[in-house]
Amino acid sequence: MPPLPVVALTLFMAVSFGLLILGRRFLRGYVALHGTQPPSMWMFRRSDDPELERFRRAALALLPFYVIAAVIYLLRPGA
C-alpha cells in the first residue's frame, strides 16, 4: 500500500479519537450545565459557557482534517 493512504488512514483514526474525546467532554459539560442533551449539531452552534466553547471550537477545527483524510483514503488508486 502506498504511504499516502496509510498516512491518511492514520490521520483519520487519530482525528476520530480526538473527536470522540472532545464530544464526550462537551456532552458531559453540557448535561451538567443544562440538564439536557446538547443539540445534534452541537459543533456548529455557539455556547455561552467558555469551557464548552473551547471543546466545541477544538472539535470544529479537527473536522476538516477528518474529512480530507477520509476522502484521500477512500479515493486511493486501486480502492
FIVEXMAR-846047 format. One record per atom (N, C-alpha, C, O, CB): residue in three letters; x, y, z. Coordinates in steps of 0.05 Angstrom, whole numbers, padded with zeros to 5 digits, always signed. Glycine has a CB too. Example, Ala and Ser with C-alpha at 12.3 -4.5 7.8 and 13.67 -1.06 7.14 Angstrom:
<nupas>
ala+00264-00114+00156 ala+00246-00090+00156 ala+00264-00066+00156 ala+00285-00066+00169 ala+00226-00089+00181 ser+00257-00045+00142 ser+00273-00021+00143 ser+00258+00001+00157 ser+00268+00023+00161 ser+00282-00012+00114 
</nupas>
This chain:
<nupas>
met+00017-00023+00000 met+00000+00000+00000 met+00018+00025+00000 met+00037+00026+00016 met-00019+00000+00025 pro+00012+00044-00017 pro+00029+00069-00018 pro+00027+00084+00009 pro+00008+00081+00024 pro+00020+00087-00041 pro+00047+00100+00014 pro+00048+00114+00040 pro+00026+00135+00045 pro+00017+00138+00067 pro+00074+00127+00043 leu+00016+00148+00024 leu-00004+00169+00027 leu-00030+00158+00039 leu-00041+00169+00058 leu-00010+00183+00001 pro-00041+00136+00029 pro-00065+00125+00041 pro-00061+00115+00070 pro-00079+00117+00087 pro-00076+00101+00025 val-00037+00105+00076 val-00031+00097+00103 val-00031+00121+00122 val-00042+00119+00144 val-00004+00082+00104 val-00019+00142+00113 val-00018+00167+00129 val-00047+00178+00132 val-00054+00186+00154 val+00000+00188+00116 ala-00062+00177+00111 ala-00090+00187+00112 ala-00107+00170+00131 ala-00122+00181+00147 ala-00103+00187+00084 leu-00103+00144+00130 leu-00118+00127+00148 leu-00110+00131+00177 leu-00127+00131+00195 leu-00114+00097+00141 thr-00084+00135+00182 thr-00075+00140+00209 thr-00086+00167+00219 thr-00095+00169+00242 thr-00044+00141+00209 leu-00085+00187+00202 leu-00096+00213+00209 leu-00126+00211+00215 leu-00136+00223+00234 leu-00091+00234+00187 phe-00141+00196+00198 phe-00169+00192+00202 phe-00175+00180+00229 phe-00193+00188+00243 phe-00180+00175+00179 met-00160+00159+00236 met-00165+00145+00261 met-00158+00163+00285 met-00172+00163+00305 met-00149+00119+00262 ala-00136+00178+00283 ala-00128+00196+00305 ala-00148+00218+00309 ala-00155+00225+00332 ala-00100+00207+00299 val-00157+00230+00287 val-00177+00252+00289 val-00204+00240+00299 val-00218+00254+00314 val-00181+00266+00262 ser-00211+00216+00291 ser-00235+00203+00302 ser-00234+00201+00332 ser-00253+00207+00346 ser-00239+00176+00289 phe-00211+00193+00342 phe-00207+00190+00371 phe-00209+00218+00384 phe-00222+00220+00405 phe-00180+00177+00377 gly-00196+00238+00372 gly-00198+00265+00383 gly-00226+00276+00384 gly-00234+00288+00404 gly-00180+00283+00367 leu-00241+00271+00362 leu-00269+00280+00362 leu-00286+00265+00383 leu-00304+00277+00395 leu-00281+00276+00334 leu-00280+00240+00387 leu-00294+00225+00407 leu-00289+00237+00435 leu-00308+00241+00450 leu-00286+00195+00407 ile-00265+00242+00441 ile-00258+00253+00467 ile-00270+00281+00471 ile-00282+00287+00492 ile-00227+00255+00470 leu-00267+00298+00451 leu-00279+00325+00453 leu-00309+00324+00455 leu-00321+00340+00470 leu-00270+00342+00429 gly-00322+00307+00440 gly-00351+00304+00441 gly-00360+00295+00468 gly-00381+00304+00478 gly-00360+00285+00419 arg-00346+00276+00479 arg-00354+00266+00506 arg-00351+00288+00527 arg-00368+00291+00545 arg-00338+00242+00514 arg-00329+00303+00525 arg-00325+00325+00545 arg-00347+00347+00541 arg-00357+00357+00561 arg-00298+00338+00541 phe-00353+00353+00516 phe-00374+00373+00512 phe-00401+00363+00522 phe-00416+00377+00535 phe-00377+00379+00482 leu-00407+00337+00517 leu-00432+00326+00526 leu-00435+00326+00556 leu-00455+00334+00567 leu-00435+00297+00516 arg-00414+00318+00570 arg-00415+00318+00599 arg-00418+00346+00611 arg-00434+00350+00629 arg-00389+00305+00611 gly-00403+00365+00599 gly-00406+00393+00609 gly-00433+00404+00603 gly-00444+00419+00619 gly-00384+00410+00596 tyr-00444+00398+00580 tyr-00470+00409+00572 tyr-00492+00398+00590 tyr-00510+00412+00599 tyr-00476+00403+00542 val-00491+00372+00595 val-00511+00359+00612 val-00509+00370+00640 val-00529+00374+00653 val-00508+00328+00611 ala-00485+00374+00650 ala-00481+00384+00677 ala-00492+00413+00679 ala-00503+00421+00700 ala-00452+00383+00685 leu-00489+00428+00658 leu-00497+00456+00658 leu-00527+00460+00653 leu-00540+00476+00666 leu-00481+00472+00637 his-00537+00445+00633 his-00565+00449+00625 his-00585+00427+00633 his-00609+00431+00633 his-00566+00452+00595 gly-00574+00404+00639 gly-00591+00382+00648 gly-00605+00367+00625 gly-00621+00350+00630 gly-00612+00392+00666 thr-00598+00374+00600 thr-00609+00360+00576 thr-00586+00354+00557 thr-00564+00363+00561 thr-00631+00378+00562 gln-00592+00338+00537 gln-00572+00332+00517 gln-00568+00356+00499 gln-00586+00372+00495 gln-00581+00308+00500 pro-00543+00359+00488 pro-00538+00381+00470 pro-00553+00377+00444 pro-00561+00355+00437 pro-00508+00385+00466 pro-00556+00399+00428 pro-00568+00395+00402 pro-00551+00378+00384 pro-00527+00375+00388 pro-00573+00423+00389 ser-00564+00365+00365 ser-00549+00346+00347 ser-00527+00360+00331 ser-00508+00347+00323 ser-00569+00332+00329 met-00530+00385+00325 met-00510+00400+00310 met-00492+00416+00329 met-00487+00440+00324 met-00523+00418+00289 trp-00484+00405+00351 trp-00470+00419+00373 trp-00445+00433+00363 trp-00437+00453+00374 trp-00464+00400+00395 met-00431+00422+00344 met-00406+00434+00335 met-00411+00460+00320 met-00393+00477+00319 met-00392+00415+00316 phe-00434+00464+00310 phe-00440+00487+00293 phe-00456+00509+00308 phe-00464+00529+00295 phe-00455+00479+00269 arg-00461+00505+00333 arg-00476+00525+00349 arg-00459+00535+00372 arg-00448+00519+00387 arg-00503+00513+00360 arg-00457+00561+00374 arg-00441+00573+00396 arg-00453+00566+00423 arg-00477+00562+00426 arg-00439+00604+00392 ser-00435+00565+00443 ser-00443+00560+00470 ser-00436+00585+00487 ser-00416+00598+00482 ser-00429+00534+00482 asp-00453+00590+00507 asp-00448+00613+00525 asp-00426+00608+00545 asp-00413+00626+00555 asp-00474+00621+00539 asp-00421+00582+00551 asp-00401+00575+00571 asp-00374+00573+00557 asp-00370+00559+00538 asp-00408+00547+00584 pro-00354+00588+00568 pro-00327+00588+00555 pro-00314+00560+00555 pro-00299+00554+00536 pro-00309+00608+00569 glu-00319+00544+00575 glu-00307+00518+00576 glu-00318+00500+00554 glu-00303+00486+00541 glu-00311+00505+00604 leu-00344+00501+00551 leu-00357+00485+00529 leu-00349+00496+00502 leu-00345+00480+00483 leu-00387+00485+00532 glu-00346+00522+00500 glu-00339+00534+00474 glu-00310+00525+00466 glu-00305+00522+00442 glu-00340+00565+00477 arg-00293+00521+00485 arg-00266+00511+00479 arg-00267+00483+00467 arg-00253+00478+00447 arg-00249+00510+00505 phe-00283+00465+00477 phe-00285+00438+00466 phe-00299+00439+00439 phe-00291+00425+00420 phe-00301+00420+00485 arg-00319+00456+00436 arg-00333+00458+00410 arg-00314+00469+00388 arg-00314+00458+00366 arg-00357+00477+00413 arg-00299+00489+00394 arg-00281+00500+00374 arg-00259+00481+00367 arg-00251+00479+00343 arg-00268+00526+00385 ala-00249+00466+00386 ala-00228+00446+00380 ala-00239+00424+00362 ala-00225+00416+00343 ala-00217+00434+00406 ala-00263+00415+00368 ala-00275+00394+00351 ala-00280+00405+00323 ala-00276+00391+00303 ala-00301+00384+00363 leu-00289+00430+00321 leu-00295+00442+00295 leu-00269+00446+00279 leu-00269+00444+00255 leu-00309+00469+00299 ala-00247+00452+00293 ala-00221+00455+00279 ala-00211+00428+00268 ala-00197+00427+00248 ala-00201+00467+00298 leu-00217+00406+00282 leu-00209+00379+00273 leu-00225+00369+00249 leu-00216+00352+00234 leu-00210+00360+00296 leu-00249+00379+00246 leu-00267+00368+00226 leu-00257+00369+00198 leu-00260+00349+00184 leu-00293+00383+00227 pro-00244+00390+00188 pro-00234+00390+00160 pro-00212+00368+00156 pro-00211+00356+00135 pro-00222+00417+00153 phe-00195+00364+00176 phe-00174+00343+00174 phe-00187+00316+00172 phe-00178+00299+00157 phe-00156+00344+00198 tyr-00209+00312+00187 tyr-00224+00286+00186 tyr-00235+00281+00158 tyr-00232+00259+00147 tyr-00247+00287+00207 val-00247+00301+00147 val-00260+00298+00120 val-00238+00294+00099 val-00241+00277+00081 val-00277+00323+00114 ile-00217+00310+00099 ile-00196+00307+00079 ile-00182+00280+00081 ile-00177+00268+00060 ile-00175+00330+00083 ala-00176+00271+00105 ala-00164+00245+00108 ala-00182+00223+00098 ala-00173+00204+00085 ala-00156+00240+00137 ala-00208+00225+00103 ala-00227+00204+00094 ala-00228+00204+00063 ala-00229+00183+00051 ala-00255+00209+00105 val-00229+00228+00051 val-00230+00229+00022 val-00205+00218+00009 val-00206+00203-00010 val-00235+00259+00013 ile-00182+00225+00020 ile-00156+00215+00009 ile-00156+00184+00011 ile-00148+00171-00008 ile-00132+00227+00024 tyr-00164+00174+00033 tyr-00164+00144+00037 tyr-00184+00131+00018 tyr-00178+00110+00007 tyr-00169+00137+00066 leu-00208+00141+00016 leu-00228+00128+00000 leu-00223+00131-00030 leu-00232+00114-00045 leu-00255+00140+00007 leu-00210+00152-00038 leu-00204+00156-00067 leu-00177+00146-00075 leu-00167+00154-00097 leu-00208+00185-00074 arg-00164+00130-00059 arg-00137+00120-00066 arg-00139+00102-00091 arg-00159+00089-00096 arg-00125+00104-00042 pro-00118+00101-00107 pro-00118+00084-00130 pro-00120+00055-00122 pro-00107+00046-00103 pro-00093+00089-00147 gly-00136+00040-00136 gly-00139+00012-00131 gly-00158+00006-00108 gly-00158-00017-00098 gly-00113+00000-00125 ala-00174+00025-00100 ala-00193+00021-00078 ala-00217+00004-00087 ala-00234-00001-00071 ala-00203+00047-00068 
</nupas>
